[in-house]
């Protein structure tokens, strides 16, 4: 197993996501904090700011008692979340996809209702 997990990153417009995977949560924490320090340095050097009020982290695990980790962007401690949305996709910490499926289902119901009204046809077994 990799003792020093590599931090990966994706950038889309003004959204940045960074992640690391491995079996040792403390090593992952150290790697991510190092990456966040590098991001802070880059941001300062390029006169850019990160909106820390919208910056959160999430731990994906099937463990029933996950270990707490702390991530920092400068002096600001990032908040842990159990559910985050990235590019319109809802991710929960267990990757069950239940919230995302519910959102898609709700959009489908709304569209279906609109189509019913537009066609003037009553559907169903009433």
N, C-alpha and C positions, 0 to 999 in steps of 0.2 A: 504494500500500500504506500502511496505517496505521502511522505512525512511532511512535505511542504506544499500544500495544495496551491495550485495556480489560480489566480483571480482572473476571471473572464469578464468582459464588458460588452454591452451593446448600446449604441447610441442611435436614437431616432428623433430627428428634429431637436427639441430641447429636453428630451427624456433620456436619462441615462440609467441603466440597470447594471449592477455588478454582482457577480456571484462566485462562489467557490464550493466545491464539494469534497467530502472526505469523511473519514470515520472518527477523527479527533476534533471535537468542537472547539477546543482551546486553540489548536493550531489554525483552524479556519478563522477564528476570531482575530488572532494576531495578523494573519495574512490580509484580512479585510481592513483592519485598522491601518496597516501599512499602506494599502491601496488608497484608503480615504485620506491619509496624510499626503500622499503624492497628488491626489486630486486637489486638495486644499492648496498645496504649493503651486500647482499649475494654474488654478483659478486666480490666485493672488498675482502671479507673474503676468497673467493675461488680462488682468482687470475684469474678471468675470465673478459673478456671485452665484451661490447655490442657495435656493430657497429652502432653508432648514425646516420651515414649518410644514413643508410638503415632503420632506425626506424621511423615509421610514425603512425599516428592514424587516425581513420575514425569514423564519427558519422553517424549512420544509423537512418534516420527519414523520415517521409512523410511530415513533417512540411515545409512549403514554405519559412519560415524565421527562420532557426535554430539559436539558440543562440551560440555564439562563446565560446569555452572553451580553456583552456591552460593546457597542460600536460608537465611535466618536468621530465627528467632523469638526476638527479644531477643539474648542472647549464645549461644543454642543453635543450632548448625548442623544443619539438617534433613538427614536421610539420604536419598539417592537410592535408589529401588528399581526393579527391572525388571518387577515384578509386584505389583499391589495389588488388594485386594478392597474394593469399595464396594457396599453394600446387597446383598451376596451375589453380585455379578458380578465375576469375575476379569478384570482388565484387564492385558494385557501391553504393553510399550512399543512394539510394532509393530502393535498392535490386530489380531492374527491370530485371536483368539478360540479358539485351540486348547485352552488350559487350561480355559476355560469349557465348551467342547463336551465335553471329557473328564469334567468334573464332572457335567454333565447326563447323560451316557451312563452313568456309574457309578451315579447315583441311579436311572436307569431299569432297569438290570440288577438292582439290589437289589430294587426294587419288583416286577419281573417274577419274580424268584426267590421272593418272598413269595407272590405270586399262585399260582405253581405249587404251593407247599406247601399253601396254603389249599384249593385245588381238588382236590388229591390226584391230579392228572392228570400223567402224564409227557409232556413235550413233546420234540420233536426226532426225529431219524432214527436213534436208537440201536437 
